[in-house]
């Protein structure tokens, strides 16, 4: 930190230097960064790892001489003193001017600063810290190649460019005429080395034994190692100790991180900006077969399971004995495989938002629910009577129609009601094919299963005040809820719309907002492939409606199925089996779709040929081919990951962005599934918050086609589903 330039700027704009310093230190603590203030006088600092170094030589010249690779140099008012940009010259550091919010960086930077994980934390922390002192630009201006710093090409702002040209000779002469004082260089070098060593040694390791009780996280025991061992037993003491760990602002390696974040949130404690969890690192290295370092003890092996199974009693001292080495080993592997930025600045920073959603869920209105359960049970009894009626119908009475496999039920339908015509048959989903053919008994069996699921949800709702799930990562970079997985609610069924969805809402005095990306994955595929037909369909209106005539289809639903089948790597037979028509007719539709979207097919073939054993999404999230999977099958998974994984990347960014902007408006995320989120906001603020959510989600990426978000609002899920 160039303390002299910051102090001069504060004096010019009427800011309080000590307040700015205090806010910067607070933001740096939250972002796990140490600040070194360099200037002509001692800087008053709060407790922490921050340091003040007294020196009179220009900091830029000094840093060039010291030659330390710093994450960033923070200055103020470059326009008044352009020599502050001298650390850029050898590419040693980037320079952030807090007076304008402009980030000056070396020539391998990309246009969008959000894509530079290495700099993101410092930039966001400083913006947040000094937001009261100056109204900054909402977006950082274009980033400028250093080689052109003094040329007319790729100019910076006019004032800075003019000042640089005017003073370039003076800057060069001064640098040549005034050598760097060895004492100042030595003092700064020693300070840097000391702070870096302290930061590297300051990681706190945390392990816990947790469980769920009526949907709430209970911490039975918490173990902390911050250079000394601390053990807390019982939920209250454990939560208090955990909150103290977070308040220290030091790097923390957590095991059971989502449970611990949930416990903090439920207790009203602030959450950290990001979470390092070795279980997550293990999952990133190979999502289909999470890697666990060899030779670790059984307790730690259990805690490294990203699926978060219920935990038996474990020896937390044994876990902490090995945790630092395991974390270091996994971090090294992440670095070798190009996954460290994804882990550190993307996924780890998304976990707090996911933990909040996991703890929120939907509030349940239980009034009159017993009558609704009885109504569904009556409908189930009626359906079962219809299914078991008629000749040989009693054979279905002997089956558990809810749990029997589709193949078993399909075989029974073949026997009782007759086999399907050969053109309608498919080797899989025999029950579904009977229903699509129009077999009334098959359709009633599918309806029976839906009503059983609805009854289970109503029974669950009758026993709790809130419905919420447990999030775990899958192979494509999405986090899905399990156990009470709200995505499995049969929300399109008429009885669900009448009896269950109206019961799911927010807290009293709040409304719900549903925000859903429209044709999300097709728009991403259009951008990636450049297919002219798909791009044109995604420019305006509903892409599925726009494509239906070109696919030779009359309805939107079949068009959507066809396009998603292409994305998910389905074969023509699998797609045809989902349609109420003969298999050859379904195959012809799929083949016609591939002809219409020839650009997509060429793009898919090229991508698959280049990625026989490893696929990556735009963020770097990868998937490896398991040894028991053929290259042909993996090729379909690879292309699906490219599209679905990129969709997951953007959704994670949307969650982070929404979590940051919603709190100022009294709103918060309470649910996320696939390409949609649900937000709770104060009643009467739906229009304002809805516009904010729409603007935030639609700006998560700049694609060659627009991202479109649809907003619905209402008192409960029935209004927004």
QUILINPE-V101367 format. One record per residue. N is the residue number from 1. RES is the residue in one letter. SS is DSSP state (hx for helix, st for strand, lp for the rest). PSI is psi in whole degrees, 0 to 359 (999 if undefined). Layout:
# QUILINPE-V101367
n=N res=RES ss=SS psi=PSI
n=N res=RES ss=SS psi=PSI
This chain:
# QUILINPE-V101367
n=1 res=X ss=lp psi=124
n=2 res=X ss=st psi=90
n=3 res=X ss=hx psi=326
n=4 res=X ss=hx psi=313
n=5 res=X ss=hx psi=324
n=6 res=X ss=hx psi=319
n=7 res=X ss=hx psi=318
n=8 res=X ss=hx psi=319
n=9 res=X ss=hx psi=317
n=10 res=X ss=hx psi=320
n=11 res=X ss=hx psi=322
n=12 res=X ss=hx psi=317
n=13 res=X ss=hx psi=1
n=14 res=X ss=lp psi=23
n=15 res=X ss=lp psi=160
n=16 res=X ss=lp psi=112
n=17 res=X ss=hx psi=315
n=18 res=X ss=hx psi=323
n=19 res=X ss=hx psi=318
n=20 res=X ss=hx psi=317
n=21 res=X ss=hx psi=316
n=22 res=X ss=hx psi=318
n=23 res=X ss=hx psi=322
n=24 res=X ss=hx psi=316
n=25 res=X ss=hx psi=320
n=26 res=X ss=hx psi=316
n=27 res=X ss=hx psi=320
n=28 res=X ss=hx psi=323
n=29 res=X ss=hx psi=316
n=30 res=X ss=hx psi=326
n=31 res=X ss=lp psi=9
n=32 res=X ss=lp psi=51
n=33 res=X ss=lp psi=147
n=34 res=X ss=lp psi=140
n=35 res=X ss=lp psi=138
n=36 res=X ss=st psi=114
n=37 res=X ss=st psi=125
n=38 res=X ss=st psi=125
n=39 res=X ss=st psi=182
n=40 res=X ss=lp psi=351
n=41 res=X ss=lp psi=163
n=42 res=X ss=lp psi=136
n=43 res=X ss=lp psi=125
n=44 res=X ss=lp psi=124
n=45 res=X ss=lp psi=146
n=46 res=X ss=lp psi=170
n=47 res=X ss=lp psi=144
n=48 res=X ss=lp psi=198
n=49 res=X ss=lp psi=359
n=50 res=X ss=lp psi=151
n=51 res=X ss=st psi=155
n=52 res=X ss=st psi=128
n=53 res=X ss=st psi=129
n=54 res=X ss=st psi=130
n=55 res=X ss=lp psi=155
n=56 res=X ss=lp psi=346
n=57 res=X ss=lp psi=148
n=58 res=X ss=lp psi=129
n=59 res=X ss=hx psi=321
n=60 res=X ss=hx psi=311
n=61 res=X ss=hx psi=320
n=62 res=X ss=hx psi=317
n=63 res=X ss=hx psi=324
n=64 res=X ss=hx psi=320
n=65 res=X ss=hx psi=319
n=66 res=X ss=hx psi=320
n=67 res=X ss=lp psi=29
n=68 res=X ss=lp psi=137
n=69 res=X ss=lp psi=98
n=70 res=X ss=lp psi=149
n=71 res=X ss=lp psi=320
n=72 res=X ss=lp psi=155
n=73 res=X ss=st psi=130
n=74 res=X ss=st psi=128
n=75 res=X ss=st psi=184
n=76 res=X ss=lp psi=139
n=77 res=X ss=lp psi=60
n=78 res=X ss=lp psi=327
n=79 res=X ss=lp psi=329
n=80 res=X ss=lp psi=334
n=81 res=X ss=lp psi=77
n=82 res=X ss=hx psi=344
n=83 res=X ss=hx psi=347
n=84 res=X ss=hx psi=343
n=85 res=X ss=hx psi=1
n=86 res=X ss=hx psi=331
n=87 res=X ss=hx psi=343
n=88 res=X ss=hx psi=333
n=89 res=X ss=lp psi=311
n=90 res=X ss=lp psi=8
n=91 res=X ss=lp psi=25
n=92 res=X ss=lp psi=332
n=93 res=X ss=lp psi=169
n=94 res=X ss=lp psi=157
n=95 res=X ss=st psi=127
n=96 res=X ss=st psi=123
n=97 res=X ss=st psi=108
n=98 res=X ss=lp psi=349
n=99 res=X ss=lp psi=336
n=100 res=X ss=lp psi=344
n=101 res=X ss=lp psi=15
n=102 res=X ss=st psi=135
n=103 res=X ss=st psi=120
n=104 res=X ss=st psi=129
n=105 res=X ss=lp psi=169
n=106 res=X ss=lp psi=179
n=107 res=X ss=lp psi=359
n=108 res=X ss=lp psi=10
n=109 res=X ss=lp psi=155
n=110 res=X ss=lp psi=170
n=111 res=X ss=lp psi=320
n=112 res=X ss=lp psi=117
n=113 res=X ss=hx psi=337
n=114 res=X ss=hx psi=344
n=115 res=X ss=hx psi=5
n=116 res=X ss=lp psi=83
n=117 res=X ss=hx psi=328
n=118 res=X ss=hx psi=328
n=119 res=X ss=hx psi=349
n=120 res=X ss=hx psi=316
n=121 res=X ss=hx psi=314
n=122 res=X ss=hx psi=316
n=123 res=X ss=hx psi=311
n=124 res=X ss=hx psi=322
n=125 res=X ss=hx psi=317
n=126 res=X ss=hx psi=319
n=127 res=X ss=hx psi=316
n=128 res=X ss=hx psi=321
n=129 res=X ss=hx psi=322
n=130 res=X ss=lp psi=21
n=131 res=X ss=lp psi=333
n=132 res=X ss=lp psi=336
n=133 res=X ss=lp psi=333
n=134 res=X ss=lp psi=144
n=135 res=X ss=lp psi=108
n=136 res=X ss=lp psi=162
n=137 res=X ss=lp psi=146
n=138 res=X ss=lp psi=331
n=139 res=X ss=lp psi=145
n=140 res=X ss=lp psi=139
n=141 res=X ss=lp psi=174
n=142 res=X ss=lp psi=143
n=143 res=X ss=lp psi=137
n=144 res=X ss=lp psi=129
n=145 res=X ss=lp psi=136
n=146 res=X ss=hx psi=327
n=147 res=X ss=hx psi=339
n=148 res=X ss=hx psi=16
n=149 res=X ss=lp psi=319
n=150 res=X ss=lp psi=10
n=151 res=X ss=lp psi=171
n=152 res=X ss=lp psi=345
n=153 res=X ss=lp psi=143
n=154 res=X ss=lp psi=51
n=155 res=X ss=lp psi=149
n=156 res=X ss=lp psi=194
n=157 res=X ss=lp psi=153
n=158 res=X ss=hx psi=318
n=159 res=X ss=hx psi=316
n=160 res=X ss=hx psi=319
n=161 res=X ss=hx psi=316
n=162 res=X ss=hx psi=317
n=163 res=X ss=hx psi=321
n=164 res=X ss=hx psi=315
n=165 res=X ss=hx psi=319
n=166 res=X ss=hx psi=323
n=167 res=X ss=hx psi=7
n=168 res=X ss=hx psi=315
n=169 res=X ss=hx psi=320
n=170 res=X ss=hx psi=318
n=171 res=X ss=hx psi=316
n=172 res=X ss=hx psi=316
n=173 res=X ss=hx psi=317
n=174 res=X ss=hx psi=320
n=175 res=X ss=hx psi=325
n=176 res=X ss=hx psi=325
n=177 res=X ss=hx psi=329
n=178 res=X ss=lp psi=98
n=179 res=X ss=lp psi=155
n=180 res=X ss=lp psi=128
n=181 res=X ss=lp psi=125
n=182 res=X ss=hx psi=324
n=183 res=X ss=hx psi=318
n=184 res=X ss=hx psi=319
n=185 res=X ss=hx psi=318
n=186 res=X ss=hx psi=318
n=187 res=X ss=hx psi=317
n=188 res=X ss=hx psi=320
n=189 res=X ss=hx psi=315
n=190 res=X ss=hx psi=318
n=191 res=X ss=hx psi=315
n=192 res=X ss=hx psi=312
n=193 res=X ss=hx psi=320
n=194 res=X ss=hx psi=315
n=195 res=X ss=hx psi=318
n=196 res=X ss=hx psi=318
n=197 res=X ss=hx psi=319
n=198 res=X ss=hx psi=318
n=199 res=X ss=hx psi=318
n=200 res=X ss=hx psi=333
n=201 res=X ss=lp psi=4
n=202 res=X ss=lp psi=9
n=203 res=X ss=lp psi=135
n=204 res=X ss=st psi=131
n=205 res=X ss=st psi=134
n=206 res=X ss=st psi=133
n=207 res=X ss=st psi=153
n=208 res=X ss=st psi=157
n=209 res=X ss=st psi=116
n=210 res=X ss=st psi=164
n=211 res=X ss=st psi=171
n=212 res=X ss=st psi=136
n=213 res=X ss=st psi=111
n=214 res=X ss=lp psi=40
n=215 res=X ss=lp psi=350
n=216 res=X ss=st psi=146
n=217 res=X ss=st psi=130
n=218 res=X ss=st psi=124
n=219 res=X ss=st psi=114
n=220 res=X ss=st psi=323
n=221 res=X ss=st psi=141
n=222 res=X ss=st psi=133
n=223 res=X ss=st psi=131
n=224 res=X ss=st psi=137
n=225 res=X ss=st psi=104
n=226 res=X ss=lp psi=35
n=227 res=X ss=lp psi=342
n=228 res=X ss=lp psi=157
n=229 res=X ss=st psi=129
n=230 res=X ss=st psi=133
n=231 res=X ss=st psi=131
n=232 res=X ss=st psi=134
n=233 res=X ss=st psi=141
n=234 res=X ss=lp psi=151
n=235 res=X ss=hx psi=315
n=236 res=X ss=hx psi=311
n=237 res=X ss=hx psi=321
n=238 res=X ss=hx psi=317
n=239 res=X ss=hx psi=320
n=240 res=X ss=hx psi=317
n=241 res=X ss=hx psi=318
n=242 res=X ss=hx psi=318
n=243 res=X ss=hx psi=322
n=244 res=X ss=hx psi=322
n=245 res=X ss=hx psi=314
n=246 res=X ss=hx psi=319
n=247 res=X ss=hx psi=336
n=248 res=X ss=lp psi=338
n=249 res=X ss=lp psi=13
n=250 res=X ss=lp psi=158
n=251 res=X ss=lp psi=138
n=252 res=X ss=st psi=132
n=253 res=X ss=st psi=117
n=254 res=X ss=st psi=144
n=255 res=X ss=lp psi=142
n=256 res=X ss=lp psi=40
n=257 res=X ss=hx psi=319
n=258 res=X ss=hx psi=321
n=259 res=X ss=hx psi=317
n=260 res=X ss=hx psi=321
n=261 res=X ss=hx psi=319
n=262 res=X ss=hx psi=320
n=263 res=X ss=hx psi=320
n=264 res=X ss=hx psi=315
n=265 res=X ss=hx psi=317
n=266 res=X ss=hx psi=331
n=267 res=X ss=lp psi=0
n=268 res=X ss=lp psi=18
n=269 res=X ss=lp psi=150
n=270 res=X ss=lp psi=150
n=271 res=X ss=lp psi=152
n=272 res=X ss=lp psi=163
n=273 res=X ss=lp psi=332
n=274 res=X ss=lp psi=165
n=275 res=X ss=lp psi=128
n=276 res=X ss=st psi=115
n=277 res=X ss=st psi=115
n=278 res=X ss=hx psi=331
n=279 res=X ss=hx psi=323
n=280 res=X ss=hx psi=320
n=281 res=X ss=hx psi=318
n=282 res=X ss=hx psi=319
n=283 res=X ss=hx psi=320
n=284 res=X ss=hx psi=326
n=285 res=X ss=hx psi=325
n=286 res=X ss=lp psi=93
n=287 res=X ss=lp psi=332
n=288 res=X ss=lp psi=341
n=289 res=X ss=lp psi=75
n=290 res=X ss=lp psi=134
n=291 res=X ss=lp psi=129
n=292 res=X ss=lp psi=125
n=293 res=X ss=lp psi=142
n=294 res=X ss=lp psi=149
n=295 res=X ss=lp psi=4
n=296 res=X ss=lp psi=162
n=297 res=X ss=lp psi=164
n=298 res=X ss=hx psi=324
n=299 res=X ss=hx psi=314
n=300 res=X ss=hx psi=324
n=301 res=X ss=hx psi=320
n=302 res=X ss=hx psi=319
n=303 res=X ss=hx psi=346
n=304 res=X ss=lp psi=8
n=305 res=X ss=lp psi=113
n=306 res=X ss=lp psi=347
n=307 res=X ss=lp psi=351
n=308 res=X ss=lp psi=56
n=309 res=X ss=lp psi=162
n=310 res=X ss=lp psi=138
n=311 res=X ss=lp psi=132
n=312 res=X ss=lp psi=176
n=313 res=X ss=lp psi=130
n=314 res=X ss=lp psi=156
n=315 res=X ss=lp psi=103
n=316 res=X ss=hx psi=334
n=317 res=X ss=hx psi=318
n=318 res=X ss=hx psi=322
n=319 res=X ss=hx psi=312
n=320 res=X ss=hx psi=332
n=321 res=X ss=hx psi=323
n=322 res=X ss=hx psi=343
n=323 res=X ss=hx psi=315
n=324 res=X ss=hx psi=316
n=325 res=X ss=hx psi=320
n=326 res=X ss=hx psi=316
n=327 res=X ss=hx psi=318
n=328 res=X ss=hx psi=318
n=329 res=X ss=hx psi=315
n=330 res=X ss=hx psi=322
n=331 res=X ss=hx psi=320
n=332 res=X ss=hx psi=317
n=333 res=X ss=hx psi=320
n=334 res=X ss=hx psi=317
n=335 res=X ss=hx psi=317
n=336 res=X ss=hx psi=328
n=337 res=X ss=lp psi=13
n=338 res=X ss=lp psi=31
n=339 res=X ss=lp psi=2
n=340 res=X ss=hx psi=318
n=341 res=X ss=hx psi=320
n=342 res=X ss=hx psi=316
n=343 res=X ss=hx psi=313
n=344 res=X ss=hx psi=315
n=345 res=X ss=hx psi=351
n=346 res=X ss=hx psi=285
n=347 res=X ss=hx psi=314
n=348 res=X ss=hx psi=329
n=349 res=X ss=hx psi=347
n=350 res=X ss=hx psi=335
n=351 res=X ss=hx psi=318
n=352 res=X ss=hx psi=321
n=353 res=X ss=hx psi=319
n=354 res=X ss=hx psi=323
n=355 res=X ss=hx psi=322
n=356 res=X ss=hx psi=314
n=357 res=X ss=hx psi=318
n=358 res=X ss=hx psi=323
n=359 res=X ss=hx psi=335
n=360 res=X ss=hx psi=285
n=361 res=X ss=lp psi=197
n=362 res=X ss=st psi=137
n=363 res=X ss=st psi=143
n=364 res=X ss=st psi=131
n=365 res=X ss=lp psi=112
n=366 res=X ss=lp psi=4
n=367 res=X ss=lp psi=130
n=368 res=X ss=lp psi=17
n=369 res=X ss=hx psi=333
n=370 res=X ss=hx psi=320
n=371 res=X ss=hx psi=323
n=372 res=X ss=hx psi=322
n=373 res=X ss=hx psi=318
n=374 res=X ss=hx psi=322
n=375 res=X ss=hx psi=319
n=376 res=X ss=hx psi=320
n=377 res=X ss=hx psi=325
n=378 res=X ss=hx psi=319
n=379 res=X ss=hx psi=323
n=380 res=X ss=hx psi=316
n=381 res=X ss=hx psi=320
n=382 res=X ss=hx psi=315
n=383 res=X ss=hx psi=317
n=384 res=X ss=hx psi=320
n=385 res=X ss=hx psi=320
n=386 res=X ss=hx psi=323
n=387 res=X ss=hx psi=321
n=388 res=X ss=lp psi=2
n=389 res=X ss=lp psi=163
n=390 res=X ss=lp psi=174
n=391 res=X ss=lp psi=131
n=392 res=X ss=lp psi=4
n=393 res=X ss=lp psi=332
n=394 res=X ss=hx psi=340
n=395 res=X ss=hx psi=331
n=396 res=X ss=hx psi=337
n=397 res=X ss=hx psi=337
n=398 res=X ss=lp psi=356
n=399 res=X ss=lp psi=149
n=400 res=X ss=lp psi=92
n=401 res=X ss=lp psi=342
n=402 res=X ss=lp psi=322
n=403 res=X ss=lp psi=346
n=404 res=X ss=lp psi=146
n=405 res=X ss=lp psi=155
n=406 res=X ss=hx psi=326
n=407 res=X ss=hx psi=320
n=408 res=X ss=hx psi=313
n=409 res=X ss=hx psi=321
n=410 res=X ss=hx psi=320
n=411 res=X ss=hx psi=321
n=412 res=X ss=hx psi=322
n=413 res=X ss=hx psi=322
n=414 res=X ss=hx psi=319
n=415 res=X ss=hx psi=317
n=416 res=X ss=hx psi=315
n=417 res=X ss=hx psi=356
n=418 res=X ss=lp psi=146
n=419 res=X ss=lp psi=155
n=420 res=X ss=lp psi=154
n=421 res=X ss=lp psi=149
n=422 res=X ss=hx psi=326
n=423 res=X ss=hx psi=342
n=424 res=X ss=hx psi=350
n=425 res=X ss=lp psi=149
n=426 res=X ss=lp psi=144
n=427 res=X ss=lp psi=340
n=428 res=X ss=lp psi=165
n=429 res=X ss=lp psi=56
n=430 res=X ss=hx psi=325
n=431 res=X ss=hx psi=313
n=432 res=X ss=hx psi=321
n=433 res=X ss=hx psi=323
n=434 res=X ss=hx psi=318
n=435 res=X ss=hx psi=318
n=436 res=X ss=hx psi=331
n=437 res=X ss=hx psi=341
n=438 res=X ss=lp psi=12
n=439 res=X ss=lp psi=116
n=440 res=X ss=hx psi=322
n=441 res=X ss=hx psi=318
n=442 res=X ss=hx psi=319
n=443 res=X ss=hx psi=324
n=444 res=X ss=hx psi=326
n=445 res=X ss=hx psi=317
n=446 res=X ss=hx psi=319
n=447 res=X ss=hx psi=321
n=448 res=X ss=hx psi=316
n=449 res=X ss=hx psi=320
n=450 res=X ss=hx psi=318
n=451 res=X ss=hx psi=326
n=452 res=X ss=hx psi=317
n=453 res=X ss=hx psi=319
n=454 res=X ss=hx psi=317
n=455 res=X ss=hx psi=319
n=456 res=X ss=hx psi=319
n=457 res=X ss=hx psi=320
n=458 res=X ss=hx psi=321
n=459 res=X ss=hx psi=318
n=460 res=X ss=hx psi=317
n=461 res=X ss=hx psi=331
n=462 res=X ss=lp psi=347
n=463 res=X ss=lp psi=2
n=464 res=X ss=lp psi=158
n=465 res=X ss=lp psi=340
n=466 res=X ss=st psi=143
n=467 res=X ss=st psi=124
n=468 res=X ss=lp psi=159
n=469 res=X ss=lp psi=185
n=470 res=X ss=st psi=123
n=471 res=X ss=st psi=136
n=472 res=X ss=st psi=148
n=473 res=X ss=st psi=149
n=474 res=X ss=lp psi=189
n=475 res=X ss=lp psi=344
n=476 res=X ss=lp psi=1
n=477 res=X ss=lp psi=1
n=478 res=X ss=lp psi=151
n=479 res=X ss=st psi=124
n=480 res=X ss=st psi=145
n=481 res=X ss=st psi=141
n=482 res=X ss=st psi=183
n=483 res=X ss=lp psi=254
n=484 res=X ss=lp psi=66
n=485 res=X ss=lp psi=104
n=486 res=X ss=hx psi=340
n=487 res=X ss=hx psi=343
n=488 res=X ss=hx psi=1
n=489 res=X ss=lp psi=130
n=490 res=X ss=lp psi=69
n=491 res=X ss=lp psi=344
n=492 res=X ss=lp psi=352
n=493 res=X ss=lp psi=143
n=494 res=X ss=hx psi=316
n=495 res=X ss=hx psi=326
n=496 res=X ss=hx psi=319
n=497 res=X ss=hx psi=329
n=498 res=X ss=hx psi=323
n=499 res=X ss=hx psi=330
n=500 res=X ss=hx psi=307
n=501 res=X ss=hx psi=323
n=502 res=X ss=hx psi=344
n=503 res=X ss=hx psi=347
n=504 res=X ss=st psi=113
n=505 res=X ss=st psi=203
n=506 res=X ss=lp psi=192
n=507 res=X ss=lp psi=162
n=508 res=X ss=lp psi=138
n=509 res=X ss=lp psi=5
n=510 res=X ss=st psi=158
n=511 res=X ss=st psi=166
n=512 res=X ss=st psi=144
n=513 res=X ss=st psi=128
n=514 res=X ss=st psi=128
n=515 res=X ss=st psi=122
n=516 res=X ss=st psi=124
n=517 res=X ss=st psi=130
n=518 res=X ss=lp psi=125
n=519 res=X ss=lp psi=51
n=520 res=X ss=hx psi=303
n=521 res=X ss=hx psi=320
n=522 res=X ss=hx psi=324
n=523 res=X ss=hx psi=320
n=524 res=X ss=hx psi=318
n=525 res=X ss=hx psi=321
n=526 res=X ss=hx psi=316
n=527 res=X ss=hx psi=317
n=528 res=X ss=hx psi=319
n=529 res=X ss=hx psi=332
n=530 res=X ss=lp psi=15
n=531 res=X ss=lp psi=122
n=532 res=X ss=hx psi=325
n=533 res=X ss=hx psi=313
n=534 res=X ss=hx psi=321
n=535 res=X ss=hx psi=318
n=536 res=X ss=hx psi=321
n=537 res=X ss=hx psi=334
n=538 res=X ss=hx psi=357
n=539 res=X ss=hx psi=320
n=540 res=X ss=lp psi=145
n=541 res=X ss=lp psi=202
n=542 res=X ss=lp psi=115
n=543 res=X ss=hx psi=324
n=544 res=X ss=hx psi=316
n=545 res=X ss=hx psi=320
n=546 res=X ss=hx psi=327
n=547 res=X ss=hx psi=339
n=548 res=X ss=hx psi=311
n=549 res=X ss=hx psi=325
n=550 res=X ss=hx psi=333
n=551 res=X ss=hx psi=354
n=552 res=X ss=lp psi=29
n=553 res=X ss=lp psi=152
n=554 res=X ss=lp psi=344
n=555 res=X ss=lp psi=153
n=556 res=X ss=hx psi=321
n=557 res=X ss=hx psi=316
n=558 res=X ss=hx psi=322
n=559 res=X ss=hx psi=316
n=560 res=X ss=hx psi=315
n=561 res=X ss=hx psi=317
n=562 res=X ss=hx psi=316
n=563 res=X ss=hx psi=318
n=564 res=X ss=hx psi=327
n=565 res=X ss=hx psi=322
n=566 res=X ss=hx psi=319
n=567 res=X ss=hx psi=317
n=568 res=X ss=lp psi=3
n=569 res=X ss=lp psi=24
n=570 res=X ss=lp psi=152
n=571 res=X ss=lp psi=165
n=572 res=X ss=hx psi=325
n=573 res=X ss=hx psi=316
n=574 res=X ss=hx psi=318
n=575 res=X ss=hx psi=314
n=576 res=X ss=hx psi=326
n=577 res=X ss=lp psi=345
n=578 res=X ss=lp psi=0
n=579 res=X ss=lp psi=149
n=580 res=X ss=lp psi=61
n=581 res=X ss=lp psi=171
n=582 res=X ss=lp psi=149
n=583 res=X ss=hx psi=316
n=584 res=X ss=hx psi=325
n=585 res=X ss=hx psi=320
n=586 res=X ss=hx psi=321
n=587 res=X ss=hx psi=320
n=588 res=X ss=hx psi=321
n=589 res=X ss=hx psi=314
n=590 res=X ss=hx psi=317
n=591 res=X ss=hx psi=324
n=592 res=X ss=hx psi=320
n=593 res=X ss=hx psi=318
n=594 res=X ss=hx psi=326
n=595 res=X ss=hx psi=319
n=596 res=X ss=hx psi=318
n=597 res=X ss=lp psi=54
n=598 res=X ss=hx psi=327
n=599 res=X ss=hx psi=321
n=600 res=X ss=hx psi=317
n=601 res=X ss=hx psi=317
n=602 res=X ss=hx psi=317
n=603 res=X ss=hx psi=316
n=604 res=X ss=hx psi=314
n=605 res=X ss=hx psi=319
n=606 res=X ss=hx psi=315
n=607 res=X ss=hx psi=316
n=608 res=X ss=hx psi=324
n=609 res=X ss=hx psi=333
n=610 res=X ss=hx psi=349
n=611 res=X ss=lp psi=67
n=612 res=X ss=lp psi=334
n=613 res=X ss=lp psi=350
n=614 res=X ss=st psi=132
n=615 res=X ss=st psi=150
n=616 res=X ss=st psi=144
n=617 res=X ss=lp psi=179
n=618 res=X ss=lp psi=330
n=619 res=X ss=lp psi=346
n=620 res=X ss=lp psi=351
n=621 res=X ss=lp psi=128
n=622 res=X ss=st psi=164
n=623 res=X ss=st psi=130
n=624 res=X ss=st psi=149
n=625 res=X ss=lp psi=117
n=626 res=X ss=lp psi=153
n=627 res=X ss=lp psi=335
n=628 res=X ss=lp psi=10
n=629 res=X ss=lp psi=130
n=630 res=X ss=lp psi=158
n=631 res=X ss=hx psi=328
n=632 res=X ss=hx psi=316
n=633 res=X ss=hx psi=320
n=634 res=X ss=hx psi=330
n=635 res=X ss=hx psi=321
n=636 res=X ss=hx psi=319
n=637 res=X ss=hx psi=324
n=638 res=X ss=hx psi=314
n=639 res=X ss=hx psi=322
n=640 res=X ss=hx psi=320
n=641 res=X ss=hx psi=321
n=642 res=X ss=hx psi=317
n=643 res=X ss=hx psi=306
n=644 res=X ss=hx psi=321
n=645 res=X ss=hx psi=322
n=646 res=X ss=hx psi=322
n=647 res=X ss=hx psi=320
n=648 res=X ss=hx psi=321
n=649 res=X ss=hx psi=312
n=650 res=X ss=hx psi=326
n=651 res=X ss=hx psi=321
n=652 res=X ss=hx psi=319
n=653 res=X ss=hx psi=321
n=654 res=X ss=hx psi=319
n=655 res=X ss=hx psi=317
n=656 res=X ss=hx psi=315
n=657 res=X ss=hx psi=317
n=658 res=X ss=hx psi=318
n=659 res=X ss=hx psi=327
n=660 res=X ss=hx psi=323
n=661 res=X ss=hx psi=338
n=662 res=X ss=hx psi=325
n=663 res=X ss=hx psi=328
n=664 res=X ss=hx psi=346
n=665 res=X ss=hx psi=16
n=666 res=X ss=lp psi=21
n=667 res=X ss=lp psi=164
n=668 res=X ss=st psi=155
n=669 res=X ss=st psi=136
n=670 res=X ss=st psi=350
n=671 res=X ss=st psi=144
n=672 res=X ss=st psi=133
n=673 res=X ss=st psi=128
n=674 res=X ss=lp psi=247
n=675 res=X ss=lp psi=21
n=676 res=X ss=st psi=154
n=677 res=X ss=st psi=158
n=678 res=X ss=st psi=132
n=679 res=X ss=st psi=138
n=680 res=X ss=st psi=133
n=681 res=X ss=st psi=162
n=682 res=X ss=st psi=137
n=683 res=X ss=lp psi=135
n=684 res=X ss=lp psi=346
n=685 res=X ss=lp psi=13
n=686 res=X ss=hx psi=316
n=687 res=X ss=hx psi=315
n=688 res=X ss=hx psi=311
n=689 res=X ss=hx psi=323
n=690 res=X ss=hx psi=319
n=691 res=X ss=hx psi=321
n=692 res=X ss=hx psi=315
n=693 res=X ss=hx psi=315
n=694 res=X ss=hx psi=314
n=695 res=X ss=hx psi=319
n=696 res=X ss=hx psi=314
n=697 res=X ss=hx psi=323
n=698 res=X ss=hx psi=347
n=699 res=X ss=lp psi=14
n=700 res=X ss=lp psi=339
n=701 res=X ss=lp psi=151
n=702 res=X ss=lp psi=102
n=703 res=X ss=lp psi=170
n=704 res=X ss=lp psi=353
n=705 res=X ss=lp psi=154
n=706 res=X ss=lp psi=143
n=707 res=X ss=lp psi=133
n=708 res=X ss=lp psi=130
n=709 res=X ss=st psi=129
n=710 res=X ss=st psi=136
n=711 res=X ss=st psi=133
n=712 res=X ss=st psi=151
n=713 res=X ss=st psi=157
n=714 res=X ss=st psi=181
n=715 res=X ss=lp psi=341
n=716 res=X ss=st psi=181
n=717 res=X ss=hx psi=331
n=718 res=X ss=hx psi=330
n=719 res=X ss=hx psi=339
n=720 res=X ss=hx psi=354
n=721 res=X ss=lp psi=999
